[in-house]
């Protein structure tokens, strides 16, 4: 019979805290999705106002993850607010998936709140 080789996962040490490449990759993915959500939130805030607290929460969470605040992306966002809310909802969903896989409850709760907000905004726009 063929026997699987017994290997250990690669663990790299940064300082005194061991981290695996997968964990740092997921953390980077989470930070990227959070940064994209922050960018869309900033765009919505410029158009509609009232999202300063949401942007501050996302900025604070990025800082807690040790990520530098990225500059605004040079992206042409859709002019339709419904489409912009849909894009923000999708990004928040991605944040939720990655946060759940890392068992990051605080970020998952933040993502759920953003999803709820964008769902409500889209429902009031169509009503």
JOUR-V183955 format. One record per pair of residues at least 24 apart in sequence whose ideal C-beta (glycine too) atoms are under 10 Angstrom apart, sorted by the first residue. I is the first residue (numbers start at 1). GAP is how many residues later the second one is. D is the distance in whole Angstrom. If there is no record, write none. Layout:
# JOUR-V183955
I_GAP_D + I_GAP_D
This chain:
# JOUR-V183955
23_79_8 + 26_72_6 + 26_73_9 + 26_75_7 + 26_76_6 + 26_78_9 + 27_38_7 + 27_39_8 + 27_40_9 + 27_71_9 + 27_75_7 + 27_77_9 + 28_37_9 + 28_39_8 + 28_70_10 + 29_65_9 + 29_66_10 + 29_68_10 + 29_69_5 + 29_72_9 + 29_73_9 + 30_31_9 + 30_32_9 + 30_35_7 + 30_37_9 + 30_64_9 + 30_65_7 + 30_67_10 + 30_68_5 + 30_69_6 + 30_71_9 + 30_72_7 + 30_74_7 + 30_77_7 + 30_81_10 + 31_30_9 + 31_31_6 + 31_34_5 + 31_35_8 + 31_36_4 + 31_37_9 + 31_39_9 + 31_64_10 + 31_67_9 + 31_76_10 + 32_35_9 + 32_38_9 + 32_62_9 + 32_63_10 + 32_66_9 + 33_57_10 + 33_58_6 + 33_59_8 + 33_60_9 + 33_61_5 + 33_62_5 + 33_63_9 + 33_64_9 + 33_65_6 + 33_66_9 + 33_74_10 + 33_78_9 + 34_24_6 + 34_25_9 + 34_27_6 + 34_28_5 + 34_31_7 + 34_33_8 + 34_36_10 + 34_57_9 + 34_58_9 + 34_60_9 + 34_61_6 + 34_64_9 + 34_65_9 + 34_73_7 + 34_76_8 + 34_77_9 + 34_80_10 + 35_24_10 + 35_27_6 + 35_32_7 + 35_33_10 + 35_34_8 + 35_35_5 + 35_36_10 + 35_38_8 + 35_56_10 + 36_34_9 + 36_37_8 + 36_39_9 + 36_51_9 + 36_52_9 + 36_54_10 + 36_55_5 + 36_56_10 + 36_58_8 + 36_59_9 + 37_24_10 + 37_25_10 + 37_50_9 + 37_51_6 + 37_52_10 + 37_53_9 + 37_54_4 + 37_55_6 + 37_56_10 + 37_57_8 + 37_58_6 + 37_73_9 + 37_74_8 + 37_77_7 + 37_81_10 + 38_24_7 + 38_31_8 + 38_32_8 + 38_34_9 + 38_35_10 + 38_50_10 + 38_53_9 + 39_31_8 + 39_32_9 + 39_33_6 + 39_34_5 + 39_36_7 + 39_38_9 + 39_49_10 + 39_52_9 + 40_33_9 + 40_35_9 + 40_37_7 + 40_44_7 + 40_45_9 + 40_47_6 + 40_48_4 + 40_49_10 + 40_50_9 + 40_51_6 + 40_52_9 + 40_74_10 + 40_78_9 + 41_43_10 + 41_47_6 + 41_50_9 + 41_51_9 + 41_73_8 + 41_76_9 + 41_77_9 + 42_30_7 + 42_31_10 + 43_29_8 + 43_30_9 + 43_32_8 + 43_34_5 + 43_35_10 + 43_41_7 + 43_44_9 + 43_45_9 + 44_33_9 + 44_37_8 + 44_40_6 + 44_41_7 + 44_43_10 + 44_44_7 + 44_73_10 + 44_74_9 + 44_77_8 + 46_26_10 + 46_31_10 + 47_30_9 + 47_32_9 + 47_34_7 + 47_37_8 + 48_33_7 + 48_36_9 + 48_37_10 + 48_73_8 + 51_37_10 + 51_63_10 + 51_66_8 + 51_70_10 + 54_34_9 + 54_56_9 + 54_59_8 + 54_60_7 + 54_63_7 + 54_64_10 + 57_53_6 + 57_56_8 + 57_57_9 + 58_34_10 + 58_37_9 + 58_49_10 + 58_52_7 + 58_53_10 + 58_56_8 + 60_50_9 + 61_34_9 + 61_38_10 + 61_43_9 + 61_45_7 + 61_46_6 + 61_49_6 + 61_50_10 + 62_45_10 + 64_42_8 + 64_43_9 + 65_39_9 + 65_42_8 + 80_45_9 + 81_40_8 + 81_41_9 + 81_44_6 + 82_36_10 + 82_39_8 + 82_40_6 + 82_43_5 + 82_44_7 + 83_39_10 + 84_34_9 + 84_37_9 + 84_38_10 + 85_32_9 + 85_33_5 + 85_34_8 + 85_35_9 + 85_36_5 + 85_37_5 + 85_38_10 + 85_40_7 + 86_32_7 + 86_33_10 + 86_35_10 + 86_36_7 + 87_31_9 + 88_26_7 + 88_27_9 + 88_29_8 + 88_30_5 + 88_33_9 + 88_34_10 + 89_25_8 + 89_26_6 + 89_27_9 + 89_28_9 + 89_29_4 + 89_30_6 + 89_32_9 + 89_33_7 + 90_25_9 + 90_28_9 + 91_24_9 + 91_27_9 + 92_24_9 + 92_25_9 + 92_26_7 + 92_27_10 + 93_25_10
